[in-house]
């Protein structure tokens, strides 16, 4: 999932505008850069460089004469420095030359060489140690500005949803966008866009990212209490399977932080049911039903975490994973078993046939129990008989509240649906003639 973002960032040569397209796993950076005689140089910290996907740095539309990517310590080779020497605890500061920036070999007093530690070295300016320098010479030496692009980890957005349940057939949905900054820098964002989609990467091209501090700041934009969202309420769709959402205000993204905005005004139709599926076998089978929330959104919902709350008390009922859901498309989310609603199936083989094809005749008795004191429940039990040709013969049922049907596309699938009063059972007896 992707969002686009513009801000000002400091590099070695100049301050330039930066546009970012963010997915759930990577961000695509498009940075406007200034050049002198067709040359450009920039610095990446170790964390930033390790987050860049190898082979993705590019200058679209430009021919490259030469490009170098090397350790920033090389810029310090033969640099004039100051060293603090411990002369029996009476520190003396002397000028020296840094011969080797890795082993910290220095030349002192014009002729003496010695190794020093980092805390004994002083510089006239920020040494920018242990990072990477990108240096490029373009074929066209007359251009003053161009774009540099690359793909990086550590900047992303993830959607999540909160469903407030009023009753079994009504609920409201709030969509939230979490914008993640896993880097150690602050971004001043002036224009941005959330975009759904994915970027397949070759497994061999993934560099292990630098370790990042797990402690992050999480904060919710004050505008969340406002009825006017900071993100456009409708998406722009493309012919390439993506949607985009414009952020309409400027904001800061702090280091190691998650910033949250509401996005996407959407209505949902809602239904709650209990469902389970079982493969029919000889003997006794029993089990519980899964709590299942069914939503049908009025707009496309990008994949994300979805949490269900009871509107009257705020109690959390469960959490699940919502896949990409087209508008007016039904999506089921299961959030664990209901311990009060159970099924019991007794299956007895009454005959076995060998010709012309192998088959069985089976008597089946199904009991569904609701042990809740007040709540009426709606359940769906799917039974797979395992035989391609299955004939259903209904014997009896406890009431009109329980029904059984066969899947018209797969006759081996039987669907039992029931509405069960509090502290009541519903029963269904039927037989099957099965063959392959």
C-alpha positions in Angstrom: 0.0 0.0 0.0 1.4 3.3 -1.0 1.3 6.9 -0.1 3.0 9.9 -1.8 4.6 12.6 0.2 6.5 15.8 -0.4 8.8 17.4 2.2 12.2 19.3 2.5 15.3 17.3 3.5 18.9 18.2 3.9 21.6 16.5 1.8 25.2 17.3 1.1 24.7 19.6 -1.9 21.3 21.3 -1.4 17.9 21.2 0.2 15.5 19.6 -2.2 11.8 18.6 -2.4 11.1 14.9 -1.9 8.1 13.0 -3.1 7.4 9.6 -1.6 5.0 6.8 -2.7 4.4 4.5 0.3 3.3 0.9 0.2 2.8 -1.4 3.2 6.3 -2.7 2.9 8.4 -0.2 1.0 8.4 3.4 -0.1 9.3 4.8 -3.5 11.3 8.0 -3.2 11.4 10.6 -6.0 13.7 13.4 -5.0 14.4 16.5 -7.0 18.1 17.2 -6.9 20.4 20.1 -8.0 23.5 19.5 -10.1 26.7 21.4 -10.9 28.3 20.5 -14.2 26.2 17.4 -14.3 27.5 16.1 -11.0 25.7 15.3 -7.8 26.7 13.9 -4.4 24.5 12.9 -1.4 25.0 11.2 2.0 23.0 8.3 3.5 23.2 7.3 7.1 23.9 3.6 7.7 20.3 3.0 8.6 19.0 4.8 5.5 21.4 2.9 3.2 20.6 -0.5 4.7 16.9 0.3 4.1 17.3 1.0 0.4 16.5 -2.0 -1.9 19.7 -2.8 -3.9 19.7 -1.9 -7.5 16.8 0.6 -7.3 18.7 3.9 -7.3 18.0 5.6 -10.7 17.9 8.9 -12.5 14.9 8.6 -14.9 15.5 10.0 -18.3 19.2 10.7 -17.8 22.3 9.0 -19.2 24.9 8.2 -16.6 28.7 8.5 -17.2 29.7 7.2 -13.8 28.1 6.4 -10.5 30.0 5.6 -7.3 28.5 4.4 -4.0 31.1 4.1 -1.2 31.7 4.3 2.5 31.5 8.0 3.8 34.6 7.4 5.9 36.6 7.6 2.6 35.9 11.3 2.6 38.0 11.6 5.8 41.1 10.1 4.4 44.1 12.5 4.8 41.8 15.0 6.5 43.2 17.5 9.0 42.0 16.7 12.5 42.7 17.5 16.2 43.7 14.8 18.6 43.6 14.9 22.4 46.5 13.0 23.9 46.5 11.9 27.5 49.8 13.0 29.0 49.3 11.6 32.4 45.7 12.9 32.6 46.8 16.4 31.4 45.1 16.3 28.0 46.9 18.1 25.1 45.2 19.0 21.8 47.4 18.8 18.7 46.9 19.0 15.0 47.2 15.8 13.0 46.2 14.1 9.8 43.8 11.2 9.6 45.7 8.6 7.4 43.2 5.7 7.7 39.6 6.5 8.7 38.9 2.8 9.5 41.8 1.9 11.7 42.1 5.5 12.9 45.8 5.7 12.0 47.0 9.3 12.3 50.1 11.2 11.4 51.3 13.4 14.2 54.1 16.0 14.4 54.7 15.6 10.6 56.6 12.3 11.1 55.1 10.2 13.8 52.3 7.7 13.3 50.0 6.4 15.9 46.5 4.8 16.4 43.9 6.7 18.3 40.4 6.0 19.5 37.3 7.9 18.4 36.9 9.8 21.6 40.4 11.2 21.1 39.5 12.8 17.7 38.0 16.2 17.0 36.8 17.6 13.7 36.1 21.1 12.3 32.7 19.9 11.0 30.4 16.9 11.1 32.5 14.0 9.8 29.4 12.0 8.6 31.1 8.8 9.6 29.9 5.2 8.9 27.4 6.1 6.2 27.4 5.9 2.4 28.2 8.5 -0.2 26.4 8.4 -3.6 28.3 10.3 -6.3 27.0 10.6 -9.8 28.2 12.2 -13.1 25.5 12.6 -15.8 26.1 12.8 -19.5 24.3 16.1 -19.8 26.4 18.6 -18.0 24.1 21.6 -18.7 21.0 20.5 -16.7 20.6 22.2 -13.3 17.9 19.9 -11.8 16.7 16.3 -12.3 15.1 13.5 -10.3 16.6 10.7 -8.3 14.5 7.7 -7.4 14.9 4.6 -5.2 12.9 2.1 -3.2 13.3 2.0 0.6 12.0 0.3 3.7 11.0 2.0 6.9 8.4 4.5 5.6 4.9 3.0 5.0 1.2 3.2 5.8 -1.3 0.7 7.0 -5.1 0.9 7.1 -7.1 -0.3 10.0 -10.8 -0.3 10.8 -13.1 0.0 13.9 -16.6 -1.4 13.7 -19.0 -0.3 16.4 -21.8 -2.9 16.6 -25.3 -1.6 17.5 -27.1 -5.0 17.1 -26.9 -8.2 15.1 -27.8 -6.4 11.9 -26.5 -2.8 12.2 -23.0 -1.3 12.8 -20.9 1.7 11.8 -17.3 1.6 10.5 -14.5 4.1 10.9 -11.4 3.8 8.7 -8.0 4.9 10.0 -4.7 5.3 8.3 -1.5 4.7 10.3 1.5 6.4 8.8 4.7 4.8 10.0 8.2 6.4 10.2 10.8 3.8 11.3 13.7 6.1 10.6 15.6 8.4 13.0 14.7 11.6 11.2 11.8 14.0 11.2 9.8 14.7 8.1 8.0 18.0 7.4 5.3 16.9 5.1 3.5 19.4 2.9 1.7 17.2 0.4 1.0 13.5 0.6 -1.1 10.7 -0.8 -2.0 7.2 0.4 -2.0 4.6 -2.3 -3.0 0.9 -2.2 -1.1 -1.7 -4.1 2.0 -3.9 -3.8 5.5 -4.0 -5.2 6.8 -7.5 -5.9 10.5 -7.7 -5.3 13.1 -10.4 -6.2 13.9 -12.3 -3.0 17.6 -11.9 -3.8 17.4 -8.1 -3.9 16.3 -7.7 -0.3 19.1 -6.3 1.9 18.6 -7.0 5.6 17.4 -3.7 7.1 19.4 -2.2 9.9 18.0 -2.9 13.3 15.5 -0.3 14.4 14.5 0.7 17.9 11.2 -1.0 18.8 10.1 2.0 21.0 8.1 4.3 18.8 5.8 7.2 19.4 2.2 6.7 18.6 0.0 9.8 18.3 -3.4 10.6 16.8 -4.0 13.7 14.8 -6.1 16.3 16.7 -8.3 16.6 13.6 -9.7 13.1 14.4 -12.3 14.7 16.6 -13.3 17.0 13.7 -16.0 15.9 11.3 -13.8 17.0 8.4 -11.1 14.4 7.7 -7.6 15.4 6.8 -7.7 12.7 4.0 -10.0 12.9 1.0 -13.1 10.9 1.6 -13.1 9.3 -1.8 -10.4 7.4 -3.7 -9.0 7.9 -7.1 -8.9 4.5 -8.8 -6.6 3.4 -11.7 -6.7 0.7 -14.4 -3.7 -1.0 -12.7 -5.5 -2.2 -9.5 -4.7 0.7 -7.1 -6.6 3.4 -5.2 -5.2 6.6 -3.9 -6.2 9.0 -1.1 -5.0 12.6 -0.8 -3.9 14.0 2.5 -5.1 17.6 2.4 -3.1 19.2 5.2 0.6 19.7 6.2 2.0 17.8 9.2 5.2 16.6 10.8 6.2 12.9 11.0 8.5 12.5 14.0 11.3 9.9 14.2 10.2 6.4 15.2 6.6 7.4 15.2 3.1 6.4 14.0 0.7 9.2 13.0 -3.0 8.4 12.5 -5.6 10.1 10.4 -9.2 9.1 9.6 -9.7 8.4 5.9 -12.4 7.1 3.6 -16.1 7.9 4.4 -17.8 4.5 4.0 -21.1 2.9 4.9 -21.5 -0.8 5.6 -24.3 -3.3 5.7 -23.7 -5.7 8.7 -24.8 -9.0 9.9 -23.7 -11.3 12.7 -24.0 -15.1 12.6 -22.4 -18.2 14.0 -20.9 -20.6 11.4 -18.8 -23.7 11.2 -18.0 -26.5 8.7 -17.4 -30.2 9.3 -16.6 -33.3 7.2 -19.2 -36.0 7.7 -17.8 -39.2 9.2 -19.4 -42.4 10.8 -20.1 -42.1 14.5 -20.5 -39.0 16.8 -19.1 -35.6 16.0 -19.5 -32.4 18.0 -18.1 -28.9 18.2 -18.6 -25.2 18.6 -19.6 -22.4 16.2 -17.4 -19.6 15.2 -18.5 -16.0 15.8 -18.7 -14.5 12.3 -19.1 -10.8 11.4 -20.3 -10.1 7.8 -19.8 -6.7 6.3 -20.6 -5.3 2.9 -18.9 -1.8 2.3 -20.2 1.0 0.1 -16.6 1.7 -1.1 -13.5 -0.3 -1.7 -11.6 -1.1 1.5 -7.9 -1.8 1.3 -6.6 -4.7 3.4 -6.0 -4.1 7.1 -6.7 -5.0 10.7 -10.4 -4.8 11.7 -11.6 -4.6 15.3 -15.1 -5.0 16.5 -16.6 -3.2 19.5 -19.9 -3.3 21.3 -21.4 0.2 20.9 -23.3 0.3 24.2 -20.3 -0.6 26.4 -17.2 -0.3 24.3 -16.2 -3.9 25.0 -13.8 -5.3 22.4 -15.5 -8.4 20.8 -12.6 -9.5 18.6 -10.1 -8.6 15.9 -9.4 -10.0 12.5 -7.7 -9.4 9.2 -9.7 -7.8 6.4 -8.5 -8.6 2.8 -8.9 -6.1 -0.1 -12.7 -5.8 -0.3 -14.4 -4.3 -3.4 -17.4 -2.1 -2.9 -20.7 -4.0 -2.4 -18.8 -7.2 -1.9 -19.5 -9.4 1.2 -16.6 -10.2 3.5 -16.7 -12.5 6.5 -14.4 -12.1 9.5 -14.3 -14.9 12.2 -13.2 -13.9 15.7 -13.2 -17.2 17.7 -15.7 -19.7 19.0 -18.9 -19.1 20.9 -18.8 -21.5 23.9 -22.6 -21.4 24.4 -23.6 -22.7 21.0 -22.8 -26.3 20.1 -23.6 -29.0 17.5 -23.8 -32.7 17.9 -24.0 -35.1 14.8 -24.7 -38.8 15.0 -24.0 -40.5 11.7 -24.8 -44.3 11.1 -24.1 -46.2 7.9 -27.1 -48.3 7.1 -25.9 -49.8 3.7 -22.8 -50.1 1.6 -22.8 -50.7 -2.2 -19.9 -51.9 -4.3 -21.6 -51.8 -7.8 -22.0 -50.2 -10.1 -20.0 -47.6 -8.1 -19.0 -47.6 -4.5 -21.5 -45.8 -2.2 -23.1 -45.7 1.2 -26.5 -45.0 2.7 -26.3 -43.0 5.9 -28.8 -41.9 8.6 -27.9 -38.5 10.2 -29.3 -36.8 13.3 -28.2 -33.2 14.0 -28.8 -31.4 17.3 -27.8 -27.7 17.7 -28.0 -26.3 21.2 -28.1 -22.7 22.4 -27.2 -22.4 26.1 -27.5 -18.6 26.3 -30.1 -17.3 28.9 -31.5 -14.5 26.8 -30.0 -14.2 23.4 -31.5 -15.7 20.2 -28.8 -17.0 17.9 -28.6 -17.6 14.1 -26.4 -20.4 13.0 -25.1 -22.0 9.8 -23.6 -25.5 9.8 -21.9 -26.7 6.5 -21.5 -30.5 6.2 -19.3 -32.1 3.5 -20.5 -35.6 2.8 -17.4 -36.4 0.7 -19.4 -38.1 -2.1 -19.8 -36.6 -5.6 -23.4 -37.9 -6.0 -25.5 -37.3 -2.9 -29.2 -37.6 -2.6 -30.8 -35.9 0.5 -33.9 -37.4 2.0 -35.5 -35.3 4.8 -37.1 -37.3 7.7 -38.1 -34.8 10.4 -37.2 -31.6 12.1 -38.0 -30.0 15.4 -39.5 -26.8 14.0 -39.6 -24.5 11.0 -36.7 -22.6 12.5 -34.2 -25.2 11.1 -33.7 -25.9 7.4 -31.4 -27.9 5.2 -30.4 -27.3 1.6 -27.8 -28.7 -0.9 -25.3 -26.5 -2.6 -26.5 -26.4 -6.2 -22.9 -26.3 -7.5 -21.7 -29.1 -5.3 -24.2 -31.7 -4.2 -21.9 -33.1 -1.6 -22.3 -29.9 0.5 -25.2 -29.7 2.9 -26.1 -26.4 4.5 -28.1 -26.4 7.8 -29.4 -23.0 9.0 -31.3 -22.4 12.2 -32.6 -19.7 14.5 -32.5 -21.0 18.0 -34.2 -19.5 21.0 -32.4 -19.0 24.4 -31.8 -22.3 26.3 -33.4 -24.3 23.4 -32.3 -27.1 21.0 -33.2 -27.5 17.3 -33.0 -31.0 15.7 -32.9 -32.3 12.2 -33.0 -35.9 11.0 -32.2 -36.9 7.4 -30.7 -39.7 5.3 -28.2 -39.6 2.4 -27.7 -41.9 -0.6 -24.1 -41.4 -1.6 -21.9 -42.6 -4.5 -18.9 -41.5 -6.5 
